[in-house]
């Protein structure tokens, strides 16, 4: 299997309200709008509350293709 991981941190804006529980990630083919091309469950789901900032550290977002 081949895999790729993020070379920089993936940082989202600070939540200004609850986003709910994150259970999946989705990869789109454009930075706004676009089409979902890949989606998968996260290893461990987590809740995002007001003022939280979601960050995927370098190397923590891994895509593998068999």
Predicted model as a PDB file, atoms N, CA, C, CB and O in Angstrom, pLDDT in the B-factor column:
MODEL        1                                                                  
ATOM      1  N   UNK A   1       0.845  -1.192   0.000  1.00 82.00           N  
ATOM      2  CA  UNK A   1       0.000   0.000   0.000  1.00 82.00           C  
ATOM      3  C   UNK A   1       0.881   1.243   0.000  1.00 82.00           C  
ATOM      4  CB  UNK A   1      -0.957   0.005   1.224  1.00 82.00           C  
ATOM      5  O   UNK A   1       1.955   1.263   0.601  1.00 82.00           O  
ATOM      6  N   UNK A   2       0.417   2.251  -0.670  1.00 94.00           N  
ATOM      7  CA  UNK A   2       1.111   3.535  -0.696  1.00 94.00           C  
ATOM      8  C   UNK A   2       0.376   4.486   0.229  1.00 94.00           C  
ATOM      9  CB  UNK A   2       1.198   4.113  -2.146  1.00 94.00           C  
ATOM     10  O   UNK A   2      -0.847   4.425   0.352  1.00 94.00           O  
ATOM     11  N   UNK A   3       1.124   5.363   0.877  1.00 94.00           N  
ATOM     12  CA  UNK A   3       0.472   6.327   1.757  1.00 94.00           C  
ATOM     13  C   UNK A   3       1.150   7.685   1.659  1.00 94.00           C  
ATOM     14  CB  UNK A   3       0.486   5.829   3.206  1.00 94.00           C  
ATOM     15  O   UNK A   3       2.321   7.792   1.295  1.00 94.00           O  
ATOM     16  N   UNK A   4       0.391   8.711   1.988  1.00 93.00           N  
ATOM     17  CA  UNK A   4       0.874  10.093   2.029  1.00 93.00           C  
ATOM     18  C   UNK A   4       0.355  10.707   3.311  1.00 93.00           C  
ATOM     19  CB  UNK A   4       0.411  10.919   0.770  1.00 93.00           C  
ATOM     20  O   UNK A   4      -0.739  10.377   3.767  1.00 93.00           O  
ATOM     21  N   UNK A   5       1.137  11.595   3.890  1.00 94.00           N  
ATOM     22  CA  UNK A   5       0.685  12.305   5.085  1.00 94.00           C  
ATOM     23  C   UNK A   5       0.932  13.792   4.909  1.00 94.00           C  
ATOM     24  CB  UNK A   5       1.403  11.778   6.353  1.00 94.00           C  
ATOM     25  O   UNK A   5       1.697  14.216   4.043  1.00 94.00           O  
ATOM     26  N   UNK A   6       0.265  14.579   5.753  1.00 95.00           N  
ATOM     27  CA  UNK A   6       0.407  16.029   5.662  1.00 95.00           C  
ATOM     28  C   UNK A   6       1.804  16.462   6.093  1.00 95.00           C  
ATOM     29  CB  UNK A   6      -0.656  16.728   6.521  1.00 95.00           C  
ATOM     30  O   UNK A   6       2.321  15.994   7.108  1.00 95.00           O  
ATOM     31  N   UNK A   7       2.409  17.354   5.320  1.00 97.00           N  
ATOM     32  CA  UNK A   7       3.756  17.856   5.590  1.00 97.00           C  
ATOM     33  C   UNK A   7       3.737  19.140   6.418  1.00 97.00           C  
ATOM     34  CB  UNK A   7       4.491  18.101   4.282  1.00 97.00           C  
ATOM     35  O   UNK A   7       4.774  19.582   6.913  1.00 97.00           O  
ATOM     36  N   UNK A   8       2.563  19.729   6.563  1.00 98.00           N  
ATOM     37  CA  UNK A   8       2.369  20.900   7.416  1.00 98.00           C  
ATOM     38  C   UNK A   8       1.135  20.642   8.270  1.00 98.00           C  
ATOM     39  CB  UNK A   8       2.214  22.222   6.567  1.00 98.00           C  
ATOM     40  O   UNK A   8       0.318  19.779   7.950  1.00 98.00           O  
ATOM     41  N   UNK A   9       1.006  21.386   9.346  1.00 97.00           N  
ATOM     42  CA  UNK A   9      -0.176  21.240  10.195  1.00 97.00           C  
ATOM     43  C   UNK A   9      -1.417  21.687   9.426  1.00 97.00           C  
ATOM     44  CB  UNK A   9      -0.022  22.059  11.506  1.00 97.00           C  
ATOM     45  O   UNK A   9      -1.370  22.655   8.667  1.00 97.00           O  
ATOM     46  N   UNK A  10      -2.518  20.981   9.625  1.00 95.00           N  
ATOM     47  CA  UNK A  10      -3.808  21.365   9.048  1.00 95.00           C  
ATOM     48  C   UNK A  10      -4.583  22.029  10.171  1.00 95.00           C  
ATOM     49  CB  UNK A  10      -4.596  20.119   8.439  1.00 95.00           C  
ATOM     50  O   UNK A  10      -4.993  21.373  11.128  1.00 95.00           O  
ATOM     51  N   UNK A  11      -4.781  23.344  10.048  1.00 96.00           N  
ATOM     52  CA  UNK A  11      -5.374  24.123  11.127  1.00 96.00           C  
ATOM     53  C   UNK A  11      -6.687  24.746  10.676  1.00 96.00           C  
ATOM     54  CB  UNK A  11      -4.404  25.209  11.603  1.00 96.00           C  
ATOM     55  O   UNK A  11      -6.733  25.447   9.664  1.00 96.00           O  
ATOM     56  N   UNK A  12      -7.739  24.495  11.415  1.00 95.00           N  
ATOM     57  CA  UNK A  12      -9.053  25.069  11.138  1.00 95.00           C  
ATOM     58  C   UNK A  12      -9.240  26.334  11.954  1.00 95.00           C  
ATOM     59  CB  UNK A  12     -10.176  24.056  11.444  1.00 95.00           C  
ATOM     60  O   UNK A  12      -8.545  26.543  12.949  1.00 95.00           O  
ATOM     61  N   UNK A  13     -10.171  27.176  11.540  1.00 96.00           N  
ATOM     62  CA  UNK A  13     -10.476  28.375  12.307  1.00 96.00           C  
ATOM     63  C   UNK A  13     -11.040  27.986  13.665  1.00 96.00           C  
ATOM     64  CB  UNK A  13     -11.467  29.278  11.546  1.00 96.00           C  
ATOM     65  O   UNK A  13     -11.570  26.888  13.832  1.00 96.00           O  
ATOM     66  N   UNK A  14     -10.929  28.869  14.615  1.00 98.00           N  
ATOM     67  CA  UNK A  14     -11.469  28.620  15.950  1.00 98.00           C  
ATOM     68  C   UNK A  14     -12.989  28.554  15.877  1.00 98.00           C  
ATOM     69  CB  UNK A  14     -11.015  29.719  16.948  1.00 98.00           C  
ATOM     70  O   UNK A  14     -13.627  29.409  15.261  1.00 98.00           O  
ATOM     71  N   UNK A  15     -13.558  27.544  16.503  1.00 98.00           N  
ATOM     72  CA  UNK A  15     -15.010  27.374  16.495  1.00 98.00           C  
ATOM     73  C   UNK A  15     -15.675  28.519  17.258  1.00 98.00           C  
ATOM     74  CB  UNK A  15     -15.406  26.009  17.115  1.00 98.00           C  
ATOM     75  O   UNK A  15     -15.247  28.881  18.354  1.00 98.00           O  
ATOM     76  N   UNK A  16     -16.713  29.077  16.671  1.00 97.00           N  
ATOM     77  CA  UNK A  16     -17.476  30.135  17.341  1.00 97.00           C  
ATOM     78  C   UNK A  16     -18.779  29.591  17.904  1.00 97.00           C  
ATOM     79  CB  UNK A  16     -17.763  31.288  16.372  1.00 97.00           C  
ATOM     80  O   UNK A  16     -19.638  30.347  18.359  1.00 97.00           O  
ATOM     81  N   UNK A  17     -18.911  28.302  17.870  1.00 97.00           N  
ATOM     82  CA  UNK A  17     -20.061  27.581  18.421  1.00 97.00           C  
ATOM     83  C   UNK A  17     -19.707  26.118  18.387  1.00 97.00           C  
ATOM     84  CB  UNK A  17     -21.390  27.871  17.623  1.00 97.00           C  
ATOM     85  O   UNK A  17     -18.674  25.745  17.830  1.00 97.00           O  
ATOM     86  N   UNK A  18     -20.538  25.281  18.968  1.00 96.00           N  
ATOM     87  CA  UNK A  18     -20.265  23.852  18.948  1.00 96.00           C  
ATOM     88  C   UNK A  18     -20.375  23.277  17.543  1.00 96.00           C  
ATOM     89  CB  UNK A  18     -21.214  23.127  19.879  1.00 96.00           C  
ATOM     90  O   UNK A  18     -21.337  23.566  16.832  1.00 96.00           O  
ATOM     91  N   UNK A  19     -19.423  22.484  17.141  1.00 96.00           N  
ATOM     92  CA  UNK A  19     -19.451  21.825  15.835  1.00 96.00           C  
ATOM     93  C   UNK A  19     -19.985  20.409  15.945  1.00 96.00           C  
ATOM     94  CB  UNK A  19     -18.058  21.809  15.215  1.00 96.00           C  
ATOM     95  O   UNK A  19     -20.181  19.745  14.928  1.00 96.00           O  
ATOM     96  N   UNK A  20     -20.221  19.936  17.155  1.00 97.00           N  
ATOM     97  CA  UNK A  20     -20.665  18.558  17.347  1.00 97.00           C  
ATOM     98  C   UNK A  20     -19.474  17.631  17.494  1.00 97.00           C  
ATOM     99  CB  UNK A  20     -21.547  18.104  16.181  1.00 97.00           C  
ATOM    100  O   UNK A  20     -18.358  18.070  17.770  1.00 97.00           O  
ATOM    101  N   UNK A  21     -19.725  16.348  17.306  1.00 98.00           N  
ATOM    102  CA  UNK A  21     -18.674  15.341  17.441  1.00 98.00           C  
ATOM    103  C   UNK A  21     -18.139  14.985  16.063  1.00 98.00           C  
ATOM    104  CB  UNK A  21     -19.203  14.075  18.166  1.00 98.00           C  
ATOM    105  O   UNK A  21     -18.901  14.642  15.159  1.00 98.00           O  
ATOM    106  N   UNK A  22     -16.828  15.070  15.911  1.00 96.00           N  
ATOM    107  CA  UNK A  22     -16.166  14.750  14.645  1.00 96.00           C  
ATOM    108  C   UNK A  22     -15.958  13.238  14.600  1.00 96.00           C  
ATOM    109  CB  UNK A  22     -14.796  15.521  14.496  1.00 96.00           C  
ATOM    110  O   UNK A  22     -15.274  12.668  15.450  1.00 96.00           O  
ATOM    111  N   UNK A  23     -16.553  12.600  13.601  1.00 97.00           N  
ATOM    112  CA  UNK A  23     -16.420  11.152  13.453  1.00 97.00           C  
ATOM    113  C   UNK A  23     -15.798  10.753  12.111  1.00 97.00           C  
ATOM    114  CB  UNK A  23     -17.780  10.495  13.600  1.00 97.00           C  
ATOM    115  O   UNK A  23     -15.303   9.636  11.961  1.00 97.00           O  
ATOM    116  N   UNK A  24     -15.825  11.667  11.140  1.00 96.00           N  
ATOM    117  CA  UNK A  24     -15.272  11.404   9.804  1.00 96.00           C  
ATOM    118  C   UNK A  24     -14.473  12.609   9.341  1.00 96.00           C  
ATOM    119  CB  UNK A  24     -16.400  11.077   8.784  1.00 96.00           C  
ATOM    120  O   UNK A  24     -14.697  13.727   9.803  1.00 96.00           O  
ATOM    121  N   UNK A  25     -13.540  12.377   8.425  1.00 92.00           N  
ATOM    122  CA  UNK A  25     -12.864  13.446   7.701  1.00 92.00           C  
ATOM    123  C   UNK A  25     -13.194  13.276   6.226  1.00 92.00           C  
ATOM    124  CB  UNK A  25     -11.312  13.425   7.948  1.00 92.00           C  
ATOM    125  O   UNK A  25     -13.428  12.166   5.747  1.00 92.00           O  
ATOM    126  N   UNK A  26     -13.206  14.404   5.516  1.00 93.00           N  
ATOM    127  CA  UNK A  26     -13.531  14.394   4.088  1.00 93.00           C  
ATOM    128  C   UNK A  26     -12.483  15.210   3.353  1.00 93.00           C  
ATOM    129  CB  UNK A  26     -14.965  14.958   3.823  1.00 93.00           C  
ATOM    130  O   UNK A  26     -12.097  16.285   3.812  1.00 93.00           O  
ATOM    131  N   UNK A  27     -12.024  14.713   2.224  1.00 91.00           N  
ATOM    132  CA  UNK A  27     -11.073  15.419   1.368  1.00 91.00           C  
ATOM    133  C   UNK A  27     -11.821  15.907   0.139  1.00 91.00           C  
ATOM    134  CB  UNK A  27      -9.864  14.502   0.968  1.00 91.00           C  
ATOM    135  O   UNK A  27     -12.450  15.122  -0.571  1.00 91.00           O  
ATOM    136  N   UNK A  28     -11.748  17.227  -0.108  1.00 94.00           N  
ATOM    137  CA  UNK A  28     -12.398  17.840  -1.265  1.00 94.00           C  
ATOM    138  C   UNK A  28     -11.363  18.203  -2.317  1.00 94.00           C  
ATOM    139  CB  UNK A  28     -13.197  19.089  -0.845  1.00 94.00           C  
ATOM    140  O   UNK A  28     -10.179  18.332  -2.006  1.00 94.00           O  
ATOM    141  N   UNK A  29     -11.802  18.368  -3.558  1.00 96.00           N  
ATOM    142  CA  UNK A  29     -10.891  18.709  -4.649  1.00 96.00           C  
ATOM    143  C   UNK A  29     -10.767  20.216  -4.867  1.00 96.00           C  
ATOM    144  CB  UNK A  29     -11.355  18.051  -5.926  1.00 96.00           C  
ATOM    145  O   UNK A  29     -10.199  20.640  -5.874  1.00 96.00           O  
ATOM    146  N   UNK A  30     -11.282  21.032  -3.951  1.00 96.00           N  
ATOM    147  CA  UNK A  30     -11.152  22.484  -4.027  1.00 96.00           C  
ATOM    148  C   UNK A  30     -11.192  23.044  -2.610  1.00 96.00           C  
ATOM    149  CB  UNK A  30     -12.280  23.112  -4.911  1.00 96.00           C  
ATOM    150  O   UNK A  30     -11.742  22.410  -1.710  1.00 96.00           O  
ATOM    151  N   UNK A  31     -10.616  24.220  -2.404  1.00 90.00           N  
ATOM    152  CA  UNK A  31     -10.581  24.802  -1.058  1.00 90.00           C  
ATOM    153  C   UNK A  31     -11.934  25.340  -0.623  1.00 90.00           C  
ATOM    154  CB  UNK A  31      -9.555  25.911  -0.998  1.00 90.00           C  
ATOM    155  O   UNK A  31     -12.207  25.422   0.575  1.00 90.00           O  
ATOM    156  N   UNK A  32     -12.792  25.710  -1.580  1.00 91.00           N  
ATOM    157  CA  UNK A  32     -14.174  26.092  -1.273  1.00 91.00           C  
ATOM    158  C   UNK A  32     -15.081  25.379  -2.260  1.00 91.00           C  
ATOM    159  CB  UNK A  32     -14.376  27.652  -1.342  1.00 91.00           C  
ATOM    160  O   UNK A  32     -14.754  25.264  -3.442  1.00 91.00           O  
ATOM    161  N   UNK A  33     -16.215  24.902  -1.779  1.00 88.00           N  
ATOM    162  CA  UNK A  33     -17.094  24.134  -2.658  1.00 88.00           C  
ATOM    163  C   UNK A  33     -16.416  22.833  -3.028  1.00 88.00           C  
ATOM    164  CB  UNK A  33     -17.460  24.937  -3.927  1.00 88.00           C  
ATOM    165  O   UNK A  33     -15.908  22.125  -2.158  1.00 88.00           O  
ATOM    166  N   UNK A  34     -16.403  22.520  -4.280  1.00 94.00           N  
ATOM    167  CA  UNK A  34     -15.716  21.324  -4.746  1.00 94.00           C  
ATOM    168  C   UNK A  34     -16.497  20.053  -4.501  1.00 94.00           C  
ATOM    169  CB  UNK A  34     -14.388  21.218  -4.090  1.00 94.00           C  
ATOM    170  O   UNK A  34     -17.650  20.079  -4.070  1.00 94.00           O  
ATOM    171  N   UNK A  35     -15.851  18.951  -4.783  1.00 97.00           N  
ATOM    172  CA  UNK A  35     -16.460  17.627  -4.677  1.00 97.00           C  
ATOM    173  C   UNK A  35     -15.731  16.800  -3.635  1.00 97.00           C  
ATOM    174  CB  UNK A  35     -16.447  16.908  -6.034  1.00 97.00           C  
ATOM    175  O   UNK A  35     -14.505  16.852  -3.545  1.00 97.00           O  
ATOM    176  N   UNK A  36     -16.475  16.041  -2.850  1.00 96.00           N  
ATOM    177  CA  UNK A  36     -15.863  15.122  -1.898  1.00 96.00           C  
ATOM    178  C   UNK A  36     -15.260  13.958  -2.686  1.00 96.00           C  
ATOM    179  CB  UNK A  36     -16.908  14.615  -0.839  1.00 96.00           C  
ATOM    180  O   UNK A  36     -15.973  13.265  -3.411  1.00 96.00           O  
ATOM    181  N   UNK A  37     -13.960  13.744  -2.545  1.00 94.00           N  
ATOM    182  CA  UNK A  37     -13.297  12.678  -3.299  1.00 94.00           C  
ATOM    183  C   UNK A  37     -12.863  11.516  -2.407  1.00 94.00           C  
ATOM    184  CB  UNK A  37     -12.092  13.236  -4.030  1.00 94.00           C  
ATOM    185  O   UNK A  37     -12.559  10.429  -2.898  1.00 94.00           O  
ATOM    186  N   UNK A  38     -12.837  11.752  -1.090  1.00 91.00           N  
ATOM    187  CA  UNK A  38     -12.423  10.708  -0.162  1.00 91.00           C  
ATOM    188  C   UNK A  38     -12.982  11.030   1.210  1.00 91.00           C  
ATOM    189  CB  UNK A  38     -10.877  10.574  -0.116  1.00 91.00           C  
ATOM    190  O   UNK A  38     -12.949  12.182   1.642  1.00 91.00           O  
ATOM    191  N   UNK A  39     -13.493  10.023   1.895  1.00 92.00           N  
ATOM    192  CA  UNK A  39     -13.944  10.226   3.271  1.00 92.00           C  
ATOM    193  C   UNK A  39     -13.675   8.958   4.049  1.00 92.00           C  
ATOM    194  CB  UNK A  39     -15.455  10.607   3.331  1.00 92.00           C  
ATOM    195  O   UNK A  39     -13.707   7.852   3.509  1.00 92.00           O  
ATOM    196  N   UNK A  40     -13.408   9.144   5.329  1.00 92.00           N  
ATOM    197  CA  UNK A  40     -13.078   7.995   6.176  1.00 92.00           C  
ATOM    198  C   UNK A  40     -13.313   8.364   7.636  1.00 92.00           C  
ATOM    199  CB  UNK A  40     -11.604   7.540   5.955  1.00 92.00           C  
ATOM    200  O   UNK A  40     -13.266   9.541   7.994  1.00 92.00           O  
ATOM    201  N   UNK A  41     -13.565   7.369   8.478  1.00 94.00           N  
ATOM    202  CA  UNK A  41     -13.734   7.657   9.899  1.00 94.00           C  
ATOM    203  C   UNK A  41     -12.409   8.063  10.538  1.00 94.00           C  
ATOM    204  CB  UNK A  41     -14.317   6.441  10.621  1.00 94.00           C  
ATOM    205  O   UNK A  41     -11.346   7.601  10.124  1.00 94.00           O  
ATOM    206  N   UNK A  42     -12.478   8.919  11.539  1.00 92.00           N  
ATOM    207  CA  UNK A  42     -11.279   9.257  12.301  1.00 92.00           C  
ATOM    208  C   UNK A  42     -10.986   8.095  13.254  1.00 92.00           C  
ATOM    209  CB  UNK A  42     -11.460  10.614  13.087  1.00 92.00           C  
ATOM    210  O   UNK A  42     -11.888   7.331  13.598  1.00 92.00           O  
ATOM    211  N   UNK A  43      -9.754   7.967  13.670  1.00 91.00           N  
ATOM    212  CA  UNK A  43      -9.380   6.875  14.576  1.00 91.00           C  
ATOM    213  C   UNK A  43     -10.112   7.001  15.906  1.00 91.00           C  
ATOM    214  CB  UNK A  43      -7.857   6.862  14.809  1.00 91.00           C  
ATOM    215  O   UNK A  43     -10.616   6.016  16.445  1.00 91.00           O  
ATOM    216  N   UNK A  44     -10.166   8.220  16.427  1.00 94.00           N  
ATOM    217  CA  UNK A  44     -10.859   8.494  17.689  1.00 94.00           C  
ATOM    218  C   UNK A  44     -11.734   9.725  17.492  1.00 94.00           C  
ATOM    219  CB  UNK A  44      -9.843   8.706  18.870  1.00 94.00           C  
ATOM    220  O   UNK A  44     -11.227  10.803  17.183  1.00 94.00           O  
ATOM    221  N   UNK A  45     -13.034   9.575  17.667  1.00 96.00           N  
ATOM    222  CA  UNK A  45     -13.929  10.724  17.501  1.00 96.00           C  
ATOM    223  C   UNK A  45     -13.688  11.725  18.632  1.00 96.00           C  
ATOM    224  CB  UNK A  45     -15.421  10.269  17.477  1.00 96.00           C  
ATOM    225  O   UNK A  45     -13.208  11.359  19.704  1.00 96.00           O  
ATOM    226  N   UNK A  46     -14.030  12.995  18.378  1.00 96.00           N  
ATOM    227  CA  UNK A  46     -13.829  14.030  19.390  1.00 96.00           C  
ATOM    228  C   UNK A  46     -14.858  15.133  19.193  1.00 96.00           C  
ATOM    229  CB  UNK A  46     -12.390  14.605  19.322  1.00 96.00           C  
ATOM    230  O   UNK A  46     -15.285  15.416  18.074  1.00 96.00           O  
ATOM    231  N   UNK A  47     -15.249  15.752  20.314  1.00 97.00           N  
ATOM    232  CA  UNK A  47     -16.219  16.844  20.283  1.00 97.00           C  
ATOM    233  C   UNK A  47     -15.481  18.175  20.114  1.00 97.00           C  
ATOM    234  CB  UNK A  47     -17.085  16.855  21.578  1.00 97.00           C  
ATOM    235  O   UNK A  47     -14.394  18.374  20.657  1.00 97.00           O  
ATOM    236  N   UNK A  48     -16.098  19.080  19.347  1.00 98.00           N  
ATOM    237  CA  UNK A  48     -15.539  20.420  19.162  1.00 98.00           C  
ATOM    238  C   UNK A  48     -16.531  21.412  19.765  1.00 98.00           C  
ATOM    239  CB  UNK A  48     -15.263  20.734  17.634  1.00 98.00           C  
ATOM    240  O   UNK A  48     -17.674  21.520  19.321  1.00 98.00           O  
ATOM    241  N   UNK A  49     -16.073  22.123  20.772  1.00 98.00           N  
ATOM    242  CA  UNK A  49     -16.903  23.086  21.477  1.00 98.00           C  
ATOM    243  C   UNK A  49     -16.511  24.511  21.091  1.00 98.00           C  
ATOM    244  CB  UNK A  49     -16.784  22.887  22.996  1.00 98.00           C  
ATOM    245  O   UNK A  49     -15.486  24.729  20.445  1.00 98.00           O  
ATOM    246  N   UNK A  50     -17.325  25.462  21.488  1.00 98.00           N  
ATOM    247  CA  UNK A  50     -17.035  26.868  21.251  1.00 98.00           C  
ATOM    248  C   UNK A  50     -15.622  27.197  21.740  1.00 98.00           C  
ATOM    249  CB  UNK A  50     -18.081  27.766  21.956  1.00 98.00           C  
ATOM    250  O   UNK A  50     -15.231  26.795  22.836  1.00 98.00           O  
ATOM    251  N   UNK A  51     -14.876  27.911  20.944  1.00 97.00           N  
ATOM    252  CA  UNK A  51     -13.487  28.368  21.162  1.00 97.00           C  
ATOM    253  C   UNK A  51     -12.433  27.283  20.936  1.00 97.00           C  
ATOM    254  CB  UNK A  51     -13.347  28.899  22.568  1.00 97.00           C  
ATOM    255  O   UNK A  51     -11.241  27.569  21.055  1.00 97.00           O  
ATOM    256  N   UNK A  52     -12.829  26.048  20.616  1.00 97.00           N  
ATOM    257  CA  UNK A  52     -11.848  25.013  20.292  1.00 97.00           C  
ATOM    258  C   UNK A  52     -11.272  25.289  18.903  1.00 97.00           C  
ATOM    259  CB  UNK A  52     -12.492  23.590  20.356  1.00 97.00           C  
ATOM    260  O   UNK A  52     -11.945  25.863  18.046  1.00 97.00           O  
ATOM    261  N   UNK A  53     -10.043  24.882  18.692  1.00 97.00           N  
ATOM    262  CA  UNK A  53      -9.432  24.955  17.367  1.00 97.00           C  
ATOM    263  C   UNK A  53      -8.909  23.566  17.018  1.00 97.00           C  
ATOM    264  CB  UNK A  53      -8.281  26.027  17.321  1.00 97.00           C  
ATOM    265  O   UNK A  53      -8.083  23.001  17.736  1.00 97.00           O  
ATOM    266  N   UNK A  54      -9.397  23.028  15.914  1.00 95.00           N  
ATOM    267  CA  UNK A  54      -8.989  21.699  15.469  1.00 95.00           C  
ATOM    268  C   UNK A  54      -7.691  21.821  14.677  1.00 95.00           C  
ATOM    269  CB  UNK A  54     -10.104  21.026  14.609  1.00 95.00           C  
ATOM    270  O   UNK A  54      -7.592  22.619  13.744  1.00 95.00           O  
ATOM    271  N   UNK A  55      -6.701  21.023  15.060  1.00 96.00           N  
ATOM    272  CA  UNK A  55      -5.409  21.006  14.374  1.00 96.00           C  
ATOM    273  C   UNK A  55      -4.986  19.550  14.179  1.00 96.00           C  
ATOM    274  CB  UNK A  55      -4.324  21.805  15.182  1.00 96.00           C  
ATOM    275  O   UNK A  55      -4.962  18.766  15.127  1.00 96.00           O  
ATOM    276  N   UNK A  56      -4.657  19.206  12.946  1.00 94.00           N  
ATOM    277  CA  UNK A  56      -4.048  17.915  12.652  1.00 94.00           C  
ATOM    278  C   UNK A  56      -2.546  18.163  12.545  1.00 94.00           C  
ATOM    279  CB  UNK A  56      -4.638  17.267  11.323  1.00 94.00           C  
ATOM    280  O   UNK A  56      -2.088  18.835  11.621  1.00 94.00           O  
ATOM    281  N   UNK A  57      -1.792  17.628  13.478  1.00 96.00           N  
ATOM    282  CA  UNK A  57      -0.356  17.845  13.527  1.00 96.00           C  
ATOM    283  C   UNK A  57       0.332  17.262  12.287  1.00 96.00           C  
ATOM    284  CB  UNK A  57       0.228  17.226  14.800  1.00 96.00           C  
ATOM    285  O   UNK A  57      -0.233  16.413  11.598  1.00 96.00           O  
ATOM    286  N   UNK A  58       1.532  17.716  12.017  1.00 98.00           N  
ATOM    287  CA  UNK A  58       2.318  17.207  10.894  1.00 98.00           C  
ATOM    288  C   UNK A  58       2.396  15.678  10.979  1.00 98.00           C  
ATOM    289  CB  UNK A  58       3.748  17.834  10.886  1.00 98.00           C  
ATOM    290  O   UNK A  58       2.741  15.111  12.016  1.00 98.00           O  
ATOM    291  N   UNK A  59       2.065  15.037   9.865  1.00 96.00           N  
ATOM    292  CA  UNK A  59       2.139  13.581   9.775  1.00 96.00           C  
ATOM    293  C   UNK A  59       0.965  12.824  10.364  1.00 96.00           C  
ATOM    294  CB  UNK A  59       3.356  13.126  10.435  1.00 96.00           C  
ATOM    295  O   UNK A  59       0.937  11.595  10.310  1.00 96.00           O  
ATOM    296  N   UNK A  60      -0.014  13.538  10.929  1.00 92.00           N  
ATOM    297  CA  UNK A  60      -1.121  12.838  11.582  1.00 92.00           C  
ATOM    298  C   UNK A  60      -2.306  12.563  10.661  1.00 92.00           C  
ATOM    299  CB  UNK A  60      -1.590  13.634  12.757  1.00 92.00           C  
ATOM    300  O   UNK A  60      -3.173  11.757  10.997  1.00 92.00           O  
ATOM    301  N   UNK A  61      -2.355  13.223   9.503  1.00 90.00           N  
ATOM    302  CA  UNK A  61      -3.420  12.982   8.529  1.00 90.00           C  
ATOM    303  C   UNK A  61      -2.817  12.116   7.435  1.00 90.00           C  
ATOM    304  CB  UNK A  61      -4.013  14.333   7.944  1.00 90.00           C  
ATOM    305  O   UNK A  61      -2.062  12.603   6.594  1.00 90.00           O  
ATOM    306  N   UNK A  62      -3.151  10.829   7.448  1.00 91.00           N  
ATOM    307  CA  UNK A  62      -2.528   9.865   6.548  1.00 91.00           C  
ATOM    308  C   UNK A  62      -3.572   9.248   5.631  1.00 91.00           C  
ATOM    309  CB  UNK A  62      -1.800   8.770   7.343  1.00 91.00           C  
ATOM    310  O   UNK A  62      -4.625   8.793   6.078  1.00 91.00           O  
ATOM    311  N   UNK A  63      -3.258   9.242   4.335  1.00 89.00           N  
ATOM    312  CA  UNK A  63      -4.115   8.610   3.335  1.00 89.00           C  
ATOM    313  C   UNK A  63      -3.342   7.432   2.765  1.00 89.00           C  
ATOM    314  CB  UNK A  63      -4.545   9.623   2.202  1.00 89.00           C  
ATOM    315  O   UNK A  63      -2.216   7.587   2.292  1.00 89.00           O  
ATOM    316  N   UNK A  64      -3.952   6.255   2.813  1.00 88.00           N  
ATOM    317  CA  UNK A  64      -3.319   5.044   2.278  1.00 88.00           C  
ATOM    318  C   UNK A  64      -4.166   4.465   1.164  1.00 88.00           C  
ATOM    319  CB  UNK A  64      -3.107   3.994   3.387  1.00 88.00           C  
ATOM    320  O   UNK A  64      -5.392   4.428   1.263  1.00 88.00           O  
ATOM    321  N   UNK A  65      -3.512   4.010   0.102  1.00 84.00           N  
ATOM    322  CA  UNK A  65      -4.197   3.394  -1.025  1.00 84.00           C  
ATOM    323  C   UNK A  65      -3.575   2.012  -1.244  1.00 84.00           C  
ATOM    324  CB  UNK A  65      -4.094   4.287  -2.322  1.00 84.00           C  
ATOM    325  O   UNK A  65      -2.358   1.861  -1.352  1.00 84.00           O  
ATOM    326  N   UNK A  66      -4.449   1.022  -1.304  1.00 81.00           N  
ATOM    327  CA  UNK A  66      -3.967  -0.351  -1.496  1.00 81.00           C  
ATOM    328  C   UNK A  66      -3.642  -0.607  -2.942  1.00 81.00           C  
ATOM    329  CB  UNK A  66      -4.998  -1.363  -1.011  1.00 81.00           C  
ATOM    330  O   UNK A  66      -3.221  -1.709  -3.295  1.00 81.00           O  
TER     331      UNK A  66                                                      
ENDMDL                                                                          
END                                                                             
